[in-house]
Amino acid sequence: MNIKLQQLRHFLLVVAEGGFRAASTKANRSQASLSSSIKALEEALGQRLFERGNKATLTPFGEVCLVKIQQFMTSYEILETDLKAAAIGEQGKVRIASVPSLATKLIPNVLAEYSKRYPNVEVSLVDDSSVGVTRRLLAGEVDIALGNYTSVASAEIDFRYLLSDPVGVVCTIDHPLAQFANGVTWQDLVAQPFIYNGTCRLLEGTAAQELNQKPRYVVENITSLFSLLKHGLGITTLPKLAFPAHEPTLVWLSLLEPALQRKIGIFSNAGKSISPQAQAFSDLCVDYVQGITENAQP
């Protein structure tokens, strides 16, 4: 059986318009062409759809077909609408992995706008370390990931740059280092109990990597890290975005030597297309960061 969608539409149009002449005018086709389309449908089905001599009247078989074809066309139109919506990112799901600093400071603002534009898209968000978000992406657990460029396996991942985040030193507000409001050098930190965290990988390959070699504590969890810092058990280095905006007991100081920046961006699997939903989220991230940059300029 070879039934064409256009034939079904012509059938419904003849019924709705009450005859072939009115239907052909509505379809902007000749009556002969429309009649040929209906005849081909009847031949495919093996039964007449309209009574002989009165082509506006359905046969009993035509009555049965009318209900079923109407149901099919309704389902088809819903499918067509859903597929078009998914193609432009208006429906579906997007899975995102992010380092904690972006999950708390950048993504909520982007998600607010994203949810307004795409209210029917389900968003799954998980935070992890810079290495963890990359692993999740490569394992297919997420569609895109946000993190540090230094953690990227460049051959396997495409990187879309967002911003640069300066690395600094964190200590309590009453710590001797806190008096150096203009910043400190890595040599100033050598004599201090050092707390190693995941972002300290940024020190590798610089003179400051000496700090990583004999830390007093090694902490991966950000909550545990800040607990140790607040109790004055040591100091650490952190990118500025990773430092809480309103933290009364701790201070973030610029690291002057070496002056380090982590490159923040969006990762996707190299050589693979990302979903329209993920692409829309990625574009909104870029727009948001550009808006902040433009507003910050004098």
N, C-alpha and C positions, 0 to 999 in steps of 0.2 A: 504494500500500500504506500502510495506516494502523495501524501497530503501536504499542500503548501499553506503556509500561514496566511498568505494573501487571499487564498481561496476562502478560508474561514472568515476573514474580515469582510470579504464581499458577500458571503452568505448572511452574516449578521446585518450588514448594511441594507440588503434587500428587504429583510424582515423589518428593520427599523423604519425604512422609508416607505414601506408598503407596496413596493413594486420595483421592477428592473429599471424603468425609465427614470424615476426619481433617484434611485440608487446610483445609476450611471452618471447623472448630473452631479450628485454629491461627491462621487469619487473622481470626477473630472476624467471619465473614460467613456468610450463609445458603448452603446447598449449591447452591440454585438460582442465586444471584448468582455464585458461583464458576464453576459450569458455564456460565453465560452468558458470563463473561469468557473462558473457554477456547474456547468455540464461536466467539466473535468473533475470537479469534486464529487459529483454524483457517480461518475464512472469509477473513481477510486474507492468509493464506499459501496458500490454495487446496488444502490437503491436511489429512487427519486426523492428529492427533498421538497419539491413543490408539485402541486396537483397539475395535471395536464389541462390546458385551456385557461387556467387561472394561476398565473405564476406568482401571485401574491399570497396564495393559500398554501400553507405547509401540509405535507402528507403526515400521517401518523408517525412515520419514521423521522420526518423532518422535525416534528414536535419534540421527539426524544433527543435528536441531535442538537436542537436549539439550546436546551438546558445544559447539556454536556459541553457544548462549544462555548457557551457563555461562561461556564465555570472555568474552563481551560483558559480562555482569554483573560479572565480576571486574574488567575494565577500567573499567567505569562506577564501581564502588565506589572504585577507586584514584583516578580522576578527581575524584570527589565529595570524597574525603578531601583530595586535593591542593588543590582549589579552596577548601575551607573553611579549610585551613591558610594558604593565601595570603591569604585574606580577613582573617584575624586576625594576619597578619604572621609566621607561623611558617615560611613557605617563600618562596623567591624571592631577590631581590637588592636591595640598597640602595646607592645611589651618593652619596657625601658629598664635598664640598669644604670645606676649612677653612684659615683662616690658620695659619701655622706654630706660633704660641704655643699655640693651642688643640689643634692636632694632637699636640703633645708633652706638654701638661699636663692637659688636660681629657678629650679623646677616649679615650685609652687606658683610663682608669678606667671610662668609660661602656661602651666596647666589651667590657671584661671581663665586665660584668654582662649586656650584650646577648647575648654569645655563649653565656652560660649559659642564658638564657631562650629564645633562638632559634638553636640550633646548626645548623639547616639553612638559614639565610639567609646568602647570600654578601655580603660587605661590600667595597665598592670605595672606597678613601680616597685623595684627592689633596690636597696642600697647595699653596697659592698665596697671592698677596698679597690684601689686602682687596678691591681692584678686580677681581683675577683670579677670585676665587671667585664674585663676582656675575656676571661675564661668563659663566662656565661654567654657572651656573644658568639664565641667560636663553637660553643657546644649547642648553639641553636636555641638556648633558653629565652633569649630576648631578641628583639628586632634591631634595636640600636642601644648604644651605651655611651655614657658621658663620663669622661675621666681625663687622666694625664697622658700627654703624648709619650712620655718616657716609658710607659707601661705597654705601649703598642708593639705588637709583632708586625712590623711594617709590611712584610710580604703578604700577610693574610688579612690585613685590615686597612680600610680607607679612613683617613682622618680629615674631618672638617673643622677647621680652627674656629674657636669662639672668642677666647680672651687669654691674657697672660695674668698670672696670679703671683705676686711677690712672696718669697719665703722669708719668714721672720723667726724671732725667738719668743717663747712664751714662758713667763715666770710669774710669781705672785707679786702683787703691787708693793709689798714691803721688802722684796728681794733687793740686794745691793745693785743688781743689774738694772732694776727699774728706773734708777736715776738717770740712765743714759737714754733720754727720750729721743735723741736724734738717731739712735741705732747703735749696734754693737758689731764686733768682728768675731770670727770663729775662735780666735785666740783668747778672747774674753771668756769663752765658754769651757775651755779645757779643764779648768780646776773645779768645775761645777758637776754635781751628780747629774748624769744625762739620762733622759728617758727616751728610748728609741721607739718610734712608731712607724707605721707603714710609709708615711710621706718622707721619712728621713732618707729613703732611697734617692731622693733628689740631691743629696749631698755627695753621692758616689761620683767619682771621677773629678772631684774638686779637692782643694786643700782641706776642706772641712770634713772630709770623709773619715778623718781620724776620730771624730766624735762618735762615729758608728761602731768603732772597733772594740771599745770597752765600755758599753753603757751600763749604768747601774740597774736599770729596769728595761725590759722589752715588753711593750704593750701594743696590741693590734686594735683592740676595741676602743673607740673614741670616748665612750662614757668612762671607762676605767682610766683612760689617759688623763682626763680632766679631774678625776677624783684624786689621782696621785699629785697632779700639779697643785690643786687647791690645798692639799695637805703639806705642801712645801717639801715634797720628797725629791724634787729635782726640777730641771728645766728641760725644754725640748724645742725642736724647730717645727714650725707649721706654716703652711701657706695661709695667707691672710683670710681667704674665704672660709677656711676651716676653723677660724677663731670666732666664737660667738659675738654677736653684735653688742649685746648688753651683758657684760661679764664683770661684776663689781670687784671680784677678788684677784683677777688675773690681768696681765697686760701683755700686749703683743708689740714687740720692738723690731724695727727693720734690721735685717742682717746686711751689713754694709760690705763685708768682705768674707766670702765671695758674695756678690750680689746675684741672687738666683731668682729665676722666674719659672713657674711651671706653666706649660702650655695646656690649656683646657680646650677640649673639643668633643665632637661627636664621632663615635666609631661606628662603622658598618662593615659587613663582610666584603672583602675585596672581590670584585668580579661578579657580585650578585646584586640584583635590584632589590631595593627595600620597598615595603608596602606603601601605598598612598598615604595611609594613616601615619606611618613612621616618617615619611617625607614631609608631611604637613607639620608634624611636631618639630622636626629638625629645622624647618624653615622658620617656624615661630621662635625657636631658640636664637637663631641668628638675628632675626628682626628685633627681639627684645634686647639683646646685647648691643646691637648697633644703636638702638634708641637710648640706652643708658650712656653710651659713649658720646653721642651727639649732644645730649642734655648736659653732660659734664664739661663740655668744651666752653671756654669763655666767649 
